[in-house]
Amino acid sequence: MCCKDFFKIIDIVKPIFIFFLFQVAQNLPATCAAPCNRLIHSSPPSSIQAEVSKPEGRTTCTLIPGDGVGPELVHSVQEVFKAAGVPVDFEPFFFSEVNPTLSATLEQVTNSITKNGICLKGVLASPDYSNIGELQTLNMKLRRTLDLYANVVHVKSLPGVKSRHQNIDTIIIREMTEGEYSALEHESVKGVVECLKIVTRNKSQRIAKFAFDYATKNGRKKVTAVHKANIMKLGDGLFLKSCQDIAKLYPKIEFESMIVDNCTMQMVSSPHQFDVMVLPNLYGNILDNLACGLVGGAGVVGGASYSPECVVFEPGARHTFAQAVGKNVANPTAMLLCAAKMLNHVNLRFYGDMLRGAIDKVLKGGKVRTKDLGGQATTKEFTYAIINNLR
Amino acid sequence: MAAALSTKVSTLMRYSSPQNVTRMLSQAAPAPIDLQHSNPFAKKVVEAIPMAKYGGRHTVTMLPGGGIGPEMMNYVREVFRYAGVPVDFEVVQIDQKSESDEDLEYAITSIRRNGVGIKGNIETGSARPGVLSRNVGLRNELDLFVNVLHAKSHPGLKTRHRDIDVFIVRQNTEGEYAMLEHESVPGVVESMKVITEENSERVARYAFEFARRNGRKKVTTVHKANIMKLSDGLFLEVSRQLAKEYPEIQHGDMIIDNTCMQLVSNPHQFDVINTTNLYGSIVSNVICGLIGGAGLFSGRNYGDHYAVFEPGTRNTGTAIAGKNIANPIAMLQASVDMLQHLGHNVHAKMIDDAINKTINEDRIHTPDLGGQSTSIDVVQNIIKYLQQSAKKTNW
């Protein structure tokens, strides 16, 4: 009897309930249109600071073409900027370790970057030997002087670029001022060389906080710390501990850790599990290159190095591509992406998005491609294609 | 008569026998006193976390709050966009109706991470005694021990007094706002006012240090030590002691009731006012009322490591929310203060100039200043000036 009654009630309530559900379903898209449409793995949320901002002041940017094909790529950026009417003036410096006589001094370059706050930089070649017994490379000196501690490489599959995996969208954040790159090496006994790897709590926390702040700012959900604390229990252990400490301040972002060898395997087999990754210096370098390889090589991935005061935008994988100098075949995509990032950084979103849109359009079209992406186009042709596609 | 007597006796009895008291506490599910003791009022020791500043861009926590807060924050963002300010906002919404402190805690964590926050006034929806006031909770947790308000007359406004330029330095975390209240006997409520030597000294030192750095001549300590001889007495004593370290700055003290009278009759005698929490609130509201009202002035809250900027008189403005008549100047001024704190002086000056021109030259005033313009009119006029100066500026 009691049971029967109950079912009766259910029968009466059912249509109301279903109607309610229908209502909810109808209401859903309207109420949460913005957050629902945007996938987790997508570019930064379009904030209020979008499009319309088209200020008329001019910005100065330090320009270091770098070695190898650097000057050609930078020329391509300048052409595009000229065509788009971007209000940015460049302050160029020839800066090179392999050509010390022509190179500007470190002081000149750092002064300029400190003054301007932004810099677009090609790749500097670092020879494996040094005639004068210098252990630090020019790159390292630049980073140390400016305290460029955080390198961000946004590994993102490009439209129309064929690669093993599709839709990769990972941000790799690498500590750049300590770890294996301490330049502290010595031969304690003949035939025995010691190379010191330095890990400090301050710098580890700083890079961890950078990673979490970056994730917060860009609406990312997860941060993965990569380490080798099972072997280097003290050094990498400290790095891991620092990351864990900082993670507590970010209750809304998931934190996980992974050992570097496993991480490289996971990266090539299922790269979609990674969102934001934070790594010490050498692991970061390796992972950067590995991930760049996954989405199309050194020519298509942009990156940036941050200090508290300034940013240096440079390609994600460091290859000078010296064998192609003067051949007009290098792919300027990476450099153009860096330039687009730079424009967004200085509130020139209008131009940044325009450039970004043009790159996507050309790549998606697939007609104009440089050799590294399986096409026949030259650097110049690619540049002109970009210019023709500027909105 | 007899009945009244018997209830009185029973009340007394209840308090004399300990078992009854414990029973009462367990019955009255969360008694205010329990909650207060689970959340004891003590100086929070906070450690520094590096600021979120990368590549010259800052991230700042934005708490829009209630009432007109969200509108005002949109104006701030709009203005920042046109001024090309290198600041990004992390917006944290606090659910005003919620009884839990989860949102508040997240907001506090966010300010810890970023180092700096800008906020509207947050209403505490729940009147339950255990629910922390959002604003007070934020200040206490971050140990923002001092509040600074700059009351400066705008020449373009018709007000009772002209050329007022007073800084009010106010203790922000203790005093009457200790939130320690209890009913010791039914019908008798005690509210504790807590004054500590340490916090009094920090505030007084801030006031004197501020006076010295900004070329101010005089610090006036406002108190009521003739009545509260111990608590306000301590505050006054600490200020007097500190004043000896700053011989170039004149130090005076004044009783709060007299101060209020002096403020409305002859406000020019004040330069920097150093005061406790509640008096500070009263004094700043009086002085803001004298020279233009709640819509014009900004307040800054500083702790050892963090800073939070907000409109100076802490009103939510719920009544005028959504009507496009609220004065956006207070919040914009708060954002200017924030930019100065972050060291973006060029942008701060740009916006400040635009605000000044709008109020004093173009005289575009919202109804609270006796004008006819809407909030958007004011903001658009400011943006017009920003566009002009952006042409000349290289950022």
HADDOCK unambig.tbl for C-alpha pairs under 7 A between the chains (distance, minus, plus):
assign (segid A and resid 49 and name CA) (segid B and resid 81 and name CA) 5.96 0.50 0.50
assign (segid A and resid 53 and name CA) (segid B and resid 81 and name CA) 6.52 0.50 0.50
assign (segid A and resid 53 and name CA) (segid B and resid 82 and name CA) 6.66 0.50 0.50
assign (segid A and resid 55 and name CA) (segid B and resid 390 and name CA) 6.63 0.50 0.50
assign (segid A and resid 56 and name CA) (segid B and resid 390 and name CA) 6.26 0.50 0.50
assign (segid A and resid 56 and name CA) (segid B and resid 391 and name CA) 4.93 0.50 0.50
assign (segid A and resid 57 and name CA) (segid B and resid 390 and name CA) 5.44 0.50 0.50
assign (segid A and resid 57 and name CA) (segid B and resid 391 and name CA) 4.57 0.50 0.50
assign (segid A and resid 57 and name CA) (segid B and resid 392 and name CA) 6.06 0.50 0.50
assign (segid A and resid 57 and name CA) (segid B and resid 393 and name CA) 5.49 0.50 0.50
assign (segid A and resid 57 and name CA) (segid B and resid 394 and name CA) 5.32 0.50 0.50
assign (segid A and resid 58 and name CA) (segid B and resid 394 and name CA) 5.25 0.50 0.50
assign (segid A and resid 59 and name CA) (segid B and resid 394 and name CA) 5.63 0.50 0.50
assign (segid A and resid 59 and name CA) (segid B and resid 395 and name CA) 5.90 0.50 0.50
assign (segid A and resid 117 and name CA) (segid B and resid 56 and name CA) 6.84 0.50 0.50
assign (segid A and resid 217 and name CA) (segid B and resid 90 and name CA) 6.96 0.50 0.50
assign (segid A and resid 249 and name CA) (segid B and resid 109 and name CA) 6.27 0.50 0.50
assign (segid A and resid 306 and name CA) (segid B and resid 54 and name CA) 6.02 0.50 0.50
assign (segid A and resid 306 and name CA) (segid B and resid 55 and name CA) 5.16 0.50 0.50
assign (segid A and resid 307 and name CA) (segid B and resid 54 and name CA) 5.86 0.50 0.50
assign (segid A and resid 307 and name CA) (segid B and resid 55 and name CA) 5.31 0.50 0.50
assign (segid A and resid 308 and name CA) (segid B and resid 53 and name CA) 5.29 0.50 0.50
assign (segid A and resid 308 and name CA) (segid B and resid 54 and name CA) 4.31 0.50 0.50
assign (segid A and resid 308 and name CA) (segid B and resid 55 and name CA) 4.99 0.50 0.50
assign (segid A and resid 308 and name CA) (segid B and resid 56 and name CA) 5.90 0.50 0.50
assign (segid A and resid 309 and name CA) (segid B and resid 54 and name CA) 6.36 0.50 0.50
assign (segid A and resid 309 and name CA) (segid B and resid 55 and name CA) 4.58 0.50 0.50
assign (segid A and resid 309 and name CA) (segid B and resid 56 and name CA) 4.25 0.50 0.50
assign (segid A and resid 310 and name CA) (segid B and resid 55 and name CA) 3.86 0.50 0.50
assign (segid A and resid 310 and name CA) (segid B and resid 56 and name CA) 5.45 0.50 0.50
assign (segid A and resid 311 and name CA) (segid B and resid 55 and name CA) 4.71 0.50 0.50
assign (segid A and resid 347 and name CA) (segid B and resid 84 and name CA) 5.95 0.50 0.50
